[in-house]
């Protein structure tokens, strides 16, 4: 009888090629604060802890070489970022008009439910897949007849909505192109999913412990032990021009 092997679930909440840079950052933070981690738990001070982590890192690197990103992928990231930034001014004008209509009534939902703050947040964090989804939500509400009519009275035109739609279409296409570039270099196989999961467990454990260690005594430092913060830094560095300074260690 053939034995079936269940495909591993993906634990890591980032792109595969982002795990290496994230691991480097987290291990540097752990090493710099190793004494405090040792006080938190003898597990972190155990002789086999770092070698065990290094073994997981080594296994991951064999499957996912550091720096596997194509030049075309960086160019796509750059173009997406520029396109996203151009949305900020139209969003401000829309915000003004939504606020005016919100005071007078006529919208199908509250102004906050249009999700402008989410769109702005996705632009700031350069999460283009999140921006795609946020724009889709916004556009659906803008195209609702009652909202169209109410906003038209404040100067918002069909062309204004069309501009958001065009931007969203282009961002969606960029996302497809970028994912295609990455997938051609890195396949999300069962083997590298398992290797990524093993590394991810170290990262989330160290970050959670570091955050709790410093939460009351050093809140500013505690906030640096944040996966979202580190991932934002990785994505920012990946989007830099080749002539920019190298990522901080």
N, C-alpha and C positions, 0 to 999 in steps of 0.2 A: 504494500500500500504506500502510495506517495504521501509524504508528510508535507503539509502546507505550512508556509512561513508567513505570518501576518506582517504586512508592511508596517514599518515603525511610524508612529505619529510624529509630526514635526513640532518640537517644543520651542525652538528658537523663533522669536518674533522680529526677524530682520531678514535681509537678503543674505544668501549664503556667503557671498564674498565680503560682507561686512563683519562677519564673525571674527576673522583674523585681527583686524584693527581694533575691534572692541576688546578682544582678549588681551591685546598688548596694553591697552589703557588700564583695564581692570587689574591685571597682574602688577603693573607699575604702582597703582594705588595701594594694592595689598602689600607689596614689598616696602613701600615708604611708611606704612603704618603697621608693620608686622608685629611689633611689640604689643600694640593695643589689641590686635586680633588675638594674640596669644593669651592676653588677659581675659578676653571675652570667652574663649573656649580653648582647652588644651588640644582640641582637634587641629586648630590652625597652626599650632606650634609643633605638632608631631613631625618627626623626621621624614615621614613619607608623604606629607601633604603636598609640598611644592613639586617633588619628583613625580608624584601621581598626576598633578596638574600638567606638568611638562610633557608627560607621556600622552595625555589626551591632546595637548596642543600639537605634538609631533605627528600623531596619527591624523589629525585634521589637516595639517599642512601638506602631508603627502598626497591627500585627496584634493585639496583646494589650495594651490600655490598662492602665496602672498602677491597681491598686486594684479590679479587676473581681472583686468578691465580693458576694454578696447578704446582706442582713441575716438572712434565714432560714438561710443557710449558717453564719453565725457562731453563731446560736442552736443549731443542730444540734451544732456543735463543742463548745459549752459543755455541752450536755446529755450528750454522749458522755463528755466529760472527767469530769463529776460521777459518772456511772455507773461508769466505769472505776475511779475512786478508791475507790468503795464495795466493790470486790472485794478490796482489800488485806487487810482483817481476815479474811474467809473464807479467803483464800489462806494466811494465817499459821496458822490452825487446821488447815487441810488439811496444811500443811507439817509440823506437829507430829505429826499422825497418820501421815503417810507415813514420817517418820523412825522412829517406833515400829515400824511394820510392817516397814520395811526392815531393822531389826536382827533381827527375829524370822523373817523370810522369809515368803513367800506371795504376793509381787507378781510380776506377769508380766515386769517389767522393773525396772531400777535406778531409785531415787528421782529422780535427776537427769534421767532420760529422760522424766519426766512433764512437764518443761518449765516448772516454776513460775518459774524465774529469767527465762525468756523472757517469760512473761506479765507479770511485774513490770517488766521492761525496756520492754515495749511501752506499759505504763501510764505509765511515767516519761517516755518520749519522745513520748507522745500519738499514737503511730502506730496508729490505730484499725483499719486494714486488717490490720496485723500482729497486733494483739490478737485480732481475729476468728479468724485462722488459728491463733494460739497456744492460744486457748480451745478451739477445735475439737479440736486434738490432745489437750489435757488431758482433755476430756470423753469422748473415745473410750476413753481408758485407764481413766477412772473407771467407765465403764459396762461394762468387761470383767468378766464374772462372778467370776473369781478375785480380781480387785482389789476388787470390791464387797464380797465376803465378808470379805476380810482387813481392809479399812478399817472395815467395820461393827463388827468386834470392838473397834475403837478409838473408836467413837462417831460415825463418819461415816455419815450417813443418806442415804436416797434423796432427801429434800428438800434436803439440802445440794448434791447433784449437780444437782438440778433448778434450784436457784438460779443455778448457773454456766451451765446451759443457757439459762435465761430471759435472763440478762444477755447471753450471746452472741447470742441471737436478736434482742434489741433493738439491740445494737451493729451487727449485720449490716443491720438495717433502716435505722439511722441512716446507715450507709455508703452504702447505695443512695440514700437521700434526698439526702445531701450531694453525691454524684456527679451526681445528676440536676440539682441546683441549679447546679453548676458547668458541666455540659455544656450547660445551656440558655443560659449566658452565653458560654461558650467552646467552639468546635468544634475538635477536634483534626484540622485539615485538613493536607493535604500542605504547603501554603504555610507555616503557622505551625510545623509540625514542622521544616521546613528552617531557618526563622529561629531557632527554639529550639536546634536542633543547633549552628548557627553560634555562638550566644552561649555555649552550654555548653562548646564547645571552649576558649574563652578562660578560662572559670572553672576548669575542671579543670587546665588548664596552669598558671595562676598559683598555684593552691592547691598543686599538686604541687611546683612550684619553691620556693615559700615554705616549705613543710614541710622540704624538703631543705636549704635555706639555713640554717635556724636549728636543725635537728635536734640538732646537737652543741653549738653555742655558746649556744643559748637554747631549751631544750626546751619551756618553758612557752609561749613565743611560737610555736614550731613547731606546737603542738597547736591553736592558733587557726586555722591554715590547714587546716581540716578541713571537708569538705562536710557530713558528718554533724552537726557542731557548729553550723554556720551554718543548716542546714535545720531543726534542732531549734529554733533561735532564731526563725526565720521562722514556724514553726507555733505556737510559744508566743505570739508577738505577734498572730497571726491569731485566736487563741482568747481574747484579752483582751476585757473589756467595753469598751463605747464610752467609758466615763468614765475608763478607765485612762490612764496616761501614754502618749504616742506612742512608737513604736519608736525605739530609739537609732539614731543615724546611723552 
